[in-house]
Amino acid sequence: MSSAPAIPAVRGKLKADAALAPLVWFKSGGNAEWLFEPADRDDLVDYLRVLDADTPVMALGLGSNMIVRDGGVPGVTVRLGKAFSKIERLDEVTLRCGGGASGILVSSTARDAGIAGLEFLRGIPGTVGGFVRMNGGAYGREVQDILVSCTVVLHDGTVEEWPAERLGYTYRHSELPDGAVVVEAIFRGIKGDPLIIGQEMDRIAQAREESQPLRSRTGGSTFKNPSGHKAWALVDAAGCRGLRIGDAQVSEKHCNFLLNLGNASSSEIEELGEEVRRRVQDKTNITLEWEIQRIGVA
C-alpha cells in the first residue's frame, strides 16, 4: 500500500484500507486503498496538487450505480460530504448545486423555487457529481437538457469550469477525464408552478416504487438501453427474469436490475450480469452494454 496519498495533512477525513461495501447499494466489494472525504473544495485541491500523478483517483457519490470489485479499489476514492451538498438559487430558473447534493434534494429545491424541468432528477438515485459525469437521465429527460456548466477539480488539483458543450455528452457518457471530480454544477429550468412540479415529482416517485426493486440491495439500471430497444425487455425475452448465481439475482420485478439477496460477492453479481449479456446476445444478437460502473480489482 502506498503511503504517498497520506501527504500532506488534510482537514477532512483520510482513511487507509477503508470499507466501501457499506457505502454502495449492493453492500458488496473490497476496500478503498485510501478513502478521502475533503472538508471543502480547497482541501480537495491542496491534496490533489501533491498527489502522485500515477495514483488513481475516483469520485464516489451515493454508490447507487456501481459494483466495487472484491479486490478493492487502488489509489484514492474521493467521497464528497455535506460541504458539497449546498444549493444556491442564482436567478428565477437557475440553481448552483454542490457535487454531493442528491437528485432528490436538487429536484425538491427546484420545486420550492418554482423551477420546472428538473423533476426527473427525483428519479435518479445519485449525486450531482455522478449524474453530471454519466449524463444521468430518467423519464425522458437527461442532464444535458438542464446543465449550463460544471466545475471540476482535475487529477492535478487544477480547478476548471466546463460549459455543458465541452462535456461531449452522449447516452450515459461524458468526456470528463479519469480522476476529475465534479464539485459543482449549474442547472437551468423554466418557471413553473410548485404545485404542478410537485405532482410530477410524486408521479415519478410512484412510478419508480411500482416498477423498481427500490427496497433491495441493487445497483439501479444495469444495462444501457440499446437503440430502439428496452434493456429489461431483452433480458426478459432471453429468459433471465429471476436468474441466480449464488445470492446474486436478476430482479423479478424489473429485469434490468440485479440484486444482492444477502451475501452475494461482487464477482457473483458481475458474473450474473455477464451471463445475462451472453444469453441476450445468443437470443437476439444484440450486445448489452453495462450502465453500472464496475470499478476496482477483481
N, C-alpha and C positions, 0 to 999 in steps of 0.2 A: 504494500500500500504506500502510495506517495505521500510525503509529508508536506510537499510544496504548497498545496492548497490551503494549509493552515496558516500561511503567512500572507498578508500581515494580520494583526489582530483586527477583529471585526466588532461592530457594535451590535450586530444581530446575533443569531444563533448559528454556530457551525459545529456539526457533529460528525464524527467518523463512524463508518460502518453502521449507518442508520437504517432502521427497518422502513421499507417502503410499502410493504403489504397493507399495513393499517391505513395508508394514505390513498390507496387506489380502490376502486369499486369492486374489483374482482377479489380483493383480500388475499392475493397470492403473489409470489415472486420473492426475489432476493433483496439484498440491502444495497443502499447507495454507498459508494466509497466515501463520499462526503455529501452531507445534506446542509445546504446553506439557506437560512431564512434571513435575508437582509433587513436591517432596521428601516432603511429608506433607500431612495434611489442612489444617493451619494455613497452609501455603504456598499451597494452593489457595484457601482462604478469603481470605487477605490480598490475593491477586492479583485475585480476582473483585470484591472490595469497591470497588476503584478503577477497574475496567474500565468503559469507556463502556457505558451501558445499551443502546446501539444496536449494539454489536459482537456478532455471533453467537457462541455457544458450543456446541460439540458434543463429546460424550464418545466416545472410540474405545476399544474393547476389543481383541479379537483380530482384528477386521476380517473375521470369517468370514461375516457376513450383510449385506454392504454392497457397493454399487457406488459408487466415488468417480468422479464425472464428470470428463471430460478437462480442463475449465476450472478445476479445483481447488476448494478449499473456503475461502470467505471467513471472516474472523474468527479465532477461536481454537479449535483442536482440542485437547482435553484427553485425554492418554493416561496412565492410571494404571499405575504400575510396581510394583516389588517391595514398596514400602512399603504398598501397598494390597492385598496378596495374603495377608495373615496370617489365620489361622483360629484361633479360640479356642472351646473347649468350655465352655458355660455350665452345663449340667447333664447328666443322663443321656441326654437326647434332643434337646438344643438346641445349635446352633453359631452363633457370631458370625463372619461371613465378610467380608473386605475386598472392595470393589467390583472389584478387579483379579484376584481369585482365579478360576482356571479351573473349569469344571464338573467336569473330571477330578479336580482337587485337592480340591474340596468333597466329591465322592462318595467318594473314597478315604479322606479323613479321617473321614467318617461311618462308612464300613465298619470302619475300625480302632477306632472308638469304640463299635461295636455299635449304631449308629443306622440303622434301616431306613427306607425311604420316600424316600430321596434318590438311589437308584440311577439313576433316569432322567437325572440330570444328567451321567452318564457319556456320554450320547448327544447332549449339546448342546455344539457346538464354539464356546464363547464364554466370557465372563466374567460374574461375578455382576452387575455393573452393567448389562450388556446384557440378560441374560435376566430380570432383575427389571423393567427398563423394558418389555420386549416380552412379558412373561408367557410366557417360553420354555417349550417342552414337547417331550416325546418319549415314545413307547411308553406312551401312555395317561395320562400324568401331566403336570402343568404347575406352574409356580412358585406359583400361587395356592394350590395344595394344601399347600404347606410353609412359605410366608412368614408370619412373625409381624409383622415390621416392617422398614423400611429407613431408613437415614439418608441424606439428600440435602443437597447444597450447591446452593442456588439461584443463579441468574444474578447476583444482587446480593451473593453471599457469605454469605447467611443459611443457617444450618445448622438443619435440621428433621428430626425423626423422624416418619415416616409409618407408622401402623398399616396392615396389609395392606388393610383395608377401604377406606381412603382412596384407594387407587390405582385403584379403579373398574375392576378387571380384566374384560376380555372376551377373546375369542380373539386372541392375539398383539397385545394392546393394553393400555396403561395410561393413566391421566390425568396422569402426570407432565408438568410443563410443559417446553417447549423450554428448553434451556440448563441444566437441572438435571442434576447429576452424582451418581449413586448411589455413595457411598463405603463403604457398609457395609450388610449385611443379616443378619437373624436368621432362621434356618431351624429348623423343628422337625419331627422324625420320630417314630418309635416304637422301642422297644427291639427289637433283633434279634440274630441270630447272625452274627458276622462272616463265617463260612464261607459261609452261605447268601446273605448280602448280596453277597459276592464272586462267587459263582456267577451271581447275577443280573446283576451288572455285566459279567461275562465274556460272558454271553449277549447283552447289549445291544451290546457291542463287536463280537462276531462277526456279529450281525445287520447292523450298520452296514457292516462290512467287506464282507459278501457282497452287500449291496443298493445301496451308495452309492459314487460315484467319489471315495473319500477321498484318493487319491494324486494328484489332479489339481488344477489351478488352478480353483477353483469358489467358489461363494458359499453353499453349503448349499441348503436348500429355497427355491425361487424364488417360488412362489405359495402363498397360503393355500389350505387345503382348503375348497371351498365346502360348505355344509351338505348332508349326505347324499352327498357325492362325495369321491373322492381326486383331487387335482390331477394327479398323474402319469398316472392312467388317462385323464383328459380330454385331456391333452396327447398321449398315445399314440393315442387314438382319432381325434384330429384330424390324424394323420399327421405329427407333428412329431418323432418319435424320430430323432435324428441330423441334424436340420435345421441348416444352417450359414449364417452370414453372415460372410465372411472367416474369421478364426480363432476366431470365436465359434460354439459348437456346443451343441445340446441333447444331453445325455448319452444315449448308447445304453444305458447300464447302468441309469440311473434318470432318467426323463423330467422330473422336477421339479427337475433340476439343470442349470444352464448351465455351460459350460466355456470356459476360455481355452486354446486349443490351443497358443498360443505368443506371438503378437504382436497379439492382439485389442485394440482400443481399448475403452474403457468405452462409447463411443457405439455400437459394434457389438454389444456384449453387451446393452445396453439395447434397441437396435433389434430384436435377435433375440427378446428377451422380449416386446416389443410385437407382433411378428409372430405369436408363439405365442398371445398373448391374442386377436388378431384371428381366427386360424384356429379356436380353440376356440369363440369367440363365434359364428362362422359355422356351425360344425358342430353345436353343442349349445344355442346361445342362453344359455350360461352365461358370465358375466363373471368371469374370474380376477382376483383382487386380488394385487398384489405383496406378498410377505412380506419380501423383501430390501429393505433401505433403499437408496434412491438419493439421494445427497447431492452438494451442490456445484453448480457451474456447468457447463452442457452445452457 
